[in-house]
Amino acid sequence: MPRQSISFTPPNDEWLRAQVDSEEFTSKSEVVNALIRQARKIESIQEHLIKAEQSGFTQQTRVEILKEIKEEARLNGKL
C-alpha cells in the first residue's frame, strides 16, 4: 500500500486520536481510509441520483430521492 505523509489541524488530529482511543479503529490510517470509502460511496450515490434525475425515469428531484432513501434507511435501522 502506498505511504503518504499528511498533516492535520489540531482539532482534526484530536478527533482522529479519539476514534483510535475508542477502539473502533486501530490506527489513524484506518480512520482516514474509512472516511475516504464513505466519501466515495456518497459520490457514487450522487452520480446515480443525477443519472436517474436526467434520464427522466423519475419526476423526483435529487433532494426528494435522497430524502426517501434516508427515511427508508432510518426505518430499517441502517442510519
TIMIBA-385331 format. One line per field, with one value per residue: x, y, z of N, C-alpha, C in turn; residue in one letter; residue number from 1. Coordinates in nm, 3 decimals. Example, Ala and Ser with C-alpha at 12.3 -4.5 7.8 and 13.67 -1.06 7.14 Angstrom:
2
n.px = 1.319 1.285
n.py = -0.569 -0.225
n.pz = 0.780 0.708
ca.px = 1.230 1.367
ca.py = -0.450 -0.106
ca.pz = 0.780 0.714
c.px = 1.320 1.290
c.py = -0.330 0.003
c.pz = 0.780 0.787
type = A S
seq = 1 2
! end
This chain:
79
n.px = 0.085 0.059 0.246 0.171 0.231 0.068 -0.067 -0.253 -0.496 -0.491 -0.752 -0.863 -0.671 -0.697 -0.957 -0.920 -0.745 -0.916 -1.095 -0.937 -0.865 -1.111 -1.125 -1.259 -1.130 -0.804 -0.592 -0.488 -0.467 -0.647 -0.886 -0.886 -0.891 -1.143 -1.307 -1.255 -1.356 -1.626 -1.680 -1.642 -1.854 -2.070 -2.028 -2.071 -2.342 -2.450 -2.387 -2.545 -2.797 -2.809 -2.792 -3.033 -3.218 -3.173 -3.238 -3.505 -3.646 -3.766 -3.977 -3.899 -3.685 -3.329 -3.298 -3.545 -3.536 -3.309 -3.395 -3.602 -3.456 -3.295 -3.492 -3.603 -3.378 -3.345 -3.578 -3.529 -3.327 -3.069 -2.947
n.py = -0.117 0.222 0.473 0.772 1.107 1.320 1.623 1.733 1.956 2.072 2.024 1.827 1.627 1.558 1.455 1.235 1.085 1.031 0.858 0.634 0.583 0.506 0.253 0.173 0.189 0.086 0.245 0.576 0.584 0.388 0.511 0.733 0.602 0.479 0.704 0.803 0.592 0.619 0.876 0.823 0.646 0.816 0.995 0.822 0.759 1.011 1.046 0.844 0.937 1.174 1.074 0.925 1.128 1.283 1.105 1.094 0.902 0.930 1.164 1.288 1.509 1.531 1.588 1.504 1.228 1.149 1.212 1.027 0.785 0.809 0.813 0.558 0.404 0.485 0.384 0.116 0.077 0.134 0.373
n.pz = 0.000 -0.084 0.086 0.259 0.360 0.566 0.702 0.987 1.124 1.464 1.595 1.422 1.439 1.707 1.702 1.533 1.693 1.906 1.783 1.742 2.007 2.106 2.030 1.808 1.572 1.464 1.396 1.290 1.016 0.938 1.009 0.837 0.587 0.609 0.611 0.355 0.199 0.268 0.165 -0.106 -0.151 -0.109 -0.317 -0.532 -0.494 -0.536 -0.807 -0.921 -0.850 -0.998 -1.262 -1.268 -1.231 -1.462 -1.661 -1.685 -1.570 -1.329 -1.164 -0.944 -0.758 -0.692 -0.421 -0.315 -0.376 -0.230 0.029 0.054 0.038 0.268 0.467 0.437 0.502 0.767 0.881 0.849 1.025 0.943 0.950
ca.px = 0.000 0.142 0.250 0.155 0.252 -0.025 -0.076 -0.388 -0.509 -0.503 -0.882 -0.880 -0.582 -0.760 -1.071 -0.866 -0.695 -1.032 -1.151 -0.847 -0.877 -1.239 -1.101 -1.338 -1.027 -0.675 -0.493 -0.539 -0.477 -0.772 -0.993 -0.882 -0.938 -1.288 -1.369 -1.243 -1.455 -1.757 -1.692 -1.658 -1.991 -2.157 -2.008 -2.137 -2.486 -2.483 -2.381 -2.663 -2.913 -2.806 -2.829 -3.175 -3.292 -3.158 -3.293 -3.649 -3.703 -3.845 -4.010 -3.846 -3.556 -3.225 -3.328 -3.657 -3.490 -3.219 -3.479 -3.671 -3.355 -3.257 -3.606 -3.611 -3.264 -3.372 -3.682 -3.470 -3.220 -2.938 -2.893
ca.py = 0.000 0.343 0.551 0.916 1.188 1.432 1.699 1.763 2.065 2.013 1.963 1.705 1.526 1.512 1.372 1.107 1.011 0.984 0.742 0.522 0.555 0.439 0.116 0.143 0.177 0.053 0.347 0.694 0.547 0.314 0.611 0.811 0.515 0.462 0.830 0.809 0.498 0.680 0.986 0.763 0.594 0.932 1.042 0.726 0.778 1.137 1.022 0.766 1.025 1.267 0.996 0.893 1.252 1.326 1.007 1.108 0.783 0.974 1.306 1.340 1.577 1.464 1.609 1.417 1.089 1.128 1.213 0.898 0.682 0.825 0.773 0.412 0.352 0.510 0.290 -0.018 0.075 0.144 0.507
ca.pz = 0.000 -0.087 0.209 0.240 0.479 0.565 0.827 1.032 1.220 1.598 1.625 1.344 1.496 1.832 1.665 1.484 1.810 1.982 1.713 1.771 2.151 2.132 1.984 1.688 1.470 1.523 1.362 1.220 0.874 0.922 1.016 0.713 0.480 0.625 0.568 0.210 0.145 0.287 0.069 -0.238 -0.159 -0.123 -0.454 -0.620 -0.479 -0.602 -0.951 -0.956 -0.839 -1.111 -1.380 -1.261 -1.250 -1.600 -1.754 -1.693 -1.508 -1.214 -1.160 -0.818 -0.761 -0.613 -0.279 -0.281 -0.380 -0.117 0.149 0.055 0.069 0.408 0.550 0.430 0.578 0.908 0.922 0.851 1.123 0.877 0.968
c.px = 0.090 0.134 0.241 0.187 0.158 -0.027 -0.222 -0.386 -0.524 -0.641 -0.906 -0.792 -0.640 -0.877 -1.024 -0.816 -0.809 -1.095 -1.067 -0.859 -1.007 -1.235 -1.193 -1.243 -0.895 -0.567 -0.560 -0.556 -0.608 -0.891 -1.001 -0.933 -1.089 -1.361 -1.365 -1.344 -1.595 -1.780 -1.712 -1.798 -2.089 -2.149 -2.080 -2.288 -2.529 -2.484 -2.505 -2.790 -2.922 -2.848 -2.979 -3.260 -3.289 -3.221 -3.443 -3.722 -3.794 -3.872 -3.956 -3.713 -3.456 -3.255 -3.441 -3.616 -3.403 -3.297 -3.550 -3.576 -3.318 -3.369 -3.618 -3.498 -3.288 -3.475 -3.628 -3.352 -3.081 -2.877 -2.900
c.py = 0.124 0.419 0.698 0.985 1.307 1.499 1.729 1.883 2.001 1.954 1.832 1.593 1.470 1.420 1.235 1.022 0.953 0.862 0.617 0.483 0.482 0.292 0.075 0.120 0.148 0.157 0.465 0.663 0.474 0.410 0.688 0.727 0.493 0.588 0.844 0.714 0.557 0.793 0.932 0.705 0.708 0.986 0.951 0.742 0.906 1.119 0.945 0.852 1.121 1.194 0.967 1.017 1.296 1.231 1.020 0.991 0.819 1.123 1.371 1.411 1.495 1.472 1.516 1.270 1.059 1.124 1.079 0.784 0.688 0.779 0.621 0.348 0.370 0.409 0.148 -0.029 0.084 0.282 0.546
c.pz = 0.000 0.045 0.175 0.372 0.469 0.702 0.858 1.123 1.358 1.628 1.547 1.396 1.625 1.802 1.616 1.600 1.892 1.916 1.740 1.919 2.185 2.091 1.869 1.570 1.538 1.493 1.293 1.071 0.847 0.923 0.885 0.596 0.488 0.579 0.416 0.145 0.154 0.186 -0.073 -0.256 -0.182 -0.265 -0.554 -0.614 -0.550 -0.754 -0.997 -0.950 -0.958 -1.239 -1.383 -1.288 -1.396 -1.700 -1.772 -1.632 -1.392 -1.226 -1.033 -0.841 -0.680 -0.465 -0.234 -0.277 -0.259 0.014 0.165 0.094 0.216 0.502 0.552 0.512 0.728 0.960 0.932 0.946 1.065 0.888 1.113
type = M P R Q S I S F T P P N D E W L R A Q V D S E E F T S K S E V V N A L I R Q A R K I E S I Q E H L I K A E Q S G F T Q Q T R V E I L K E I K E E A R L N G K L
seq = 1 2 3 4 5 6 7 8 9 10 11 12 13 14 15 16 17 18 19 20 21 22 23 24 25 26 27 28 29 30 31 32 33 34 35 36 37 38 39 40 41 42 43 44 45 46 47 48 49 50 51 52 53 54 55 56 57 58 59 60 61 62 63 64 65 66 67 68 69 70 71 72 73 74 75 76 77 78 79
! end
